[in-house]
């Protein structure tokens, strides 16, 4: 009885600390983001046109949503393609991050250096640093040529073509290089979170397991993986959002985000339709997050119990 009361008291304390930590975000959302969000919902049910005094709105109800789902031949396939991309990309990023975190959690010389190396892409791909590096590389490249590339495989592809490699093989190699590099570039935060979770697992747990005769494989499946489920849930949610909100173009990256941007701010200037596309996209993201939380959240709660 006393044990249950202690657990209940601990949960209430955790809940209070949780509300305290998210309070800055709640206040920031209420002050700066709540009005634009609800205004975009209003825009999604209107046809907007630019006027000298601002936007001129015409109420159309759900016509924008009906157009996307029933008459637009591009948007639904883009949503489906992005969902399929996320379905294999998120498990790949999370599993690779866990594998790297387990390796980086082992005692070896230079561990701190390698941890920094794997987190470095997060810093490099931040907006300001990326633009500065791109400018430096372009400034140092030869005039009229494209010899310097950043975070892409064009240079390798040109070298393979110059060596006489068939185009199909060059395309396949370039695609693999781009995929591997892009996945590694997305693992920095997840590795850091997994490391924080792994370091909280008591050494006495592994010592007791060793006394029972368990090997490293048994320790991973019976100790490391189950106790990492709460962090895995956090990483899955983070990776899903990061995957869905990544930027892209019409031919690469997140093509849904590119389509929304092009519809609202490109040559079309259809702000109402772009807003409805955004809300439908957000609904799909919410459903995916709820599904992930239902599956992993239940397993994580069982471990905590």
Steps between C-alpha positions, in 0.01 A plus 500: 500500500778740593684409179197594288464831684867578442463427127190719481680784678797464266274515194334817626840660557610405151178644359557832678857520373376412151250787501772731624733406215236543227365825649735723289382328182133532601542870572694557178236317297217696661672834443651457153360195318140439609350783294690417175403133537128570533523767232647245260204271576271789405704560184468134402124549461534813291630607163763769559616761256753777541363852522655842571369483856600137568310178433152490348324184621207317344335222701512164319447261790656159439554552127878523542509164679268345242724627222811345658342161569277459195625717213870562557694218336830581676448573869361164622781303328748740661348429842512125437859516381608701804325250729680208333831687525443558871400136558847369416709810579394541864578138607831520314604823675389380846662156471825642365503764776452234768777286351744793489402613851566153640846502339576853625391402850780243525824599675773564241759765429372799308136439591429870553649588162284250312190618686575851377553375145158339486333811639692733267252461208227652719712815535616504138149466354363785708394787276774756561793256507381322187463825304846619612666172400320498168612855430862421588509193278333678206743792537797264482373304201627574149312764306238356268527149643327298766792312653402547863197333651378497855320200650418347161639236264523698174879510519518122537253455214709719269813303589325169424367631167848623408633152576258348248259341748152439352235755594273247673779397738594864562140585589474202734824584679403867531161408645657270760757763601233769531273273704774388740631851549154652549411234760825559689439874491166444678636281783682758714220598740371143525846368589532763771161408649577128491834565671326688781264206548772236487707681763205486741491120496669388825826308461376265772237371255767386256714364784213287626439381146866403463482298821206310350714416198341734244707620205496836321225386264276401790571829677393698197167324448408455867643816659614769256212490254211472751639777723554721193136484388402839653791670320416303185145638512640853528738438210227352281277803557789739437604317182145487365459874543846568361427279197166658425619859550821477298537731202509379145453578133265370233743219421672421830457522875160569653294568190184567702662798671627617162151474352347697789762774466462514122121521524501779756810701415599392151344605172150395610451709817208279608530565872168340592583178317850495652349541848261209443790288372691582818210402725444172319871427522497580872206263548699220339800576724276496808354161409846353447620640835196358680563158345867509605409608851235227528750228409819612674331694778324190628825305505680787677226524765526128567873537559446788744236300686 
